[in-house]
Amino acid sequence: MPVRFVLRKPTRLNNILGGAFDVFFHIPFMYLPSFYVVRELIFALGDGTVEQPAQDISEVLRNSFQEYKSKLAEDAVASCKIFIPAHVVTFGFLPVHFRVPWILVRST
């Protein structure tokens, strides 16, 4: 039963639900926070010298979430402009076995 559900032909409802989940849940609440934490960790480690000392992990997390909160609206609008049209193609027209190659081509 689950295999038939996953491999069935794309419908308009699947298109809307798949795109909405990614744009309104996955990107703002999973991808962007992890992106800002990893980015802040890379920049905060420094080389350990006096000019560029490494930061404490709590400071890194605080800075990353402050930046995430300050840029959330701008990032959400930008992701909607890019990903809503792309997801119309991904979830609306492509068979399941072409979705990953399409996403890889789309992201380059």
C-alpha positions in Angstrom: 0.0 0.0 0.0 2.6 2.7 0.9 4.6 1.9 -2.4 1.5 2.6 -4.5 0.9 5.8 -2.6 4.4 7.1 -3.4 4.6 5.9 -7.0 1.2 7.1 -8.1 0.8 9.8 -10.8 1.2 13.4 -9.7 -2.0 15.2 -9.1 -2.8 18.9 -8.4 -3.3 18.1 -4.7 0.2 16.5 -4.6 1.6 19.5 -6.4 0.2 21.9 -3.9 0.9 19.9 -0.8 4.5 19.0 -1.8 5.4 22.5 -2.7 3.6 24.1 0.3 5.4 21.7 2.7 8.8 22.6 1.3 8.3 26.3 1.0 6.3 27.0 4.2 7.7 24.4 6.6 11.0 22.8 5.4 12.9 25.9 4.2 12.0 28.4 7.0 12.0 26.0 10.0 14.6 23.4 9.1 16.9 24.5 6.3 17.5 28.2 7.2 18.2 27.7 11.0 20.7 24.9 10.2 22.2 27.0 7.4 22.8 30.0 9.8 24.2 27.8 12.6 26.7 26.0 10.3 27.6 29.3 8.6 28.2 31.0 12.0 30.2 28.0 13.2 32.5 28.2 10.2 33.1 31.9 10.6 33.3 31.7 14.4 36.0 29.1 14.6 38.6 31.4 13.2 42.2 30.4 13.3 42.5 30.7 17.1 44.8 33.8 17.0 44.4 37.0 18.8 43.1 38.7 15.7 40.5 36.1 15.1 39.8 34.2 18.3 37.3 31.2 18.4 33.9 32.0 20.0 32.1 30.1 22.6 29.4 27.7 21.3 26.6 29.5 23.1 27.6 32.8 21.5 27.7 31.1 18.1 24.2 29.8 18.6 22.9 33.1 19.9 24.5 35.0 16.9 23.2 32.5 14.4 19.6 32.7 15.6 19.6 36.5 15.8 20.7 36.6 12.2 18.1 34.0 11.3 15.3 36.0 12.9 16.5 39.3 11.4 16.6 37.8 7.8 13.7 35.4 8.0 11.2 37.6 6.1 13.6 38.4 3.3 14.8 34.8 3.0 11.2 33.5 3.0 10.2 35.9 0.1 13.3 34.9 -1.9 12.7 31.2 -1.4 9.1 31.6 -2.5 10.2 33.4 -5.7 12.6 30.5 -6.5 11.0 27.4 -5.2 7.3 27.8 -5.9 7.7 27.8 -9.7 10.3 25.0 -9.4 8.0 22.9 -7.2 5.2 23.3 -9.7 7.4 21.4 -12.2 8.8 19.0 -9.6 5.6 17.9 -8.0 3.2 18.7 -10.8 4.7 17.3 -14.0 7.6 15.0 -13.3 7.3 11.3 -12.5 8.9 10.3 -9.2 12.0 8.8 -10.7 12.9 12.1 -12.5 12.5 14.3 -9.4 16.0 14.0 -7.9 17.8 14.5 -11.3 15.6 17.6 -11.9 16.4 19.0 -8.4 20.1 18.5 -9.1 19.9 20.3 -12.4 17.7 23.0 -11.0 20.1 23.7 -8.1 23.2 24.3 -10.3 
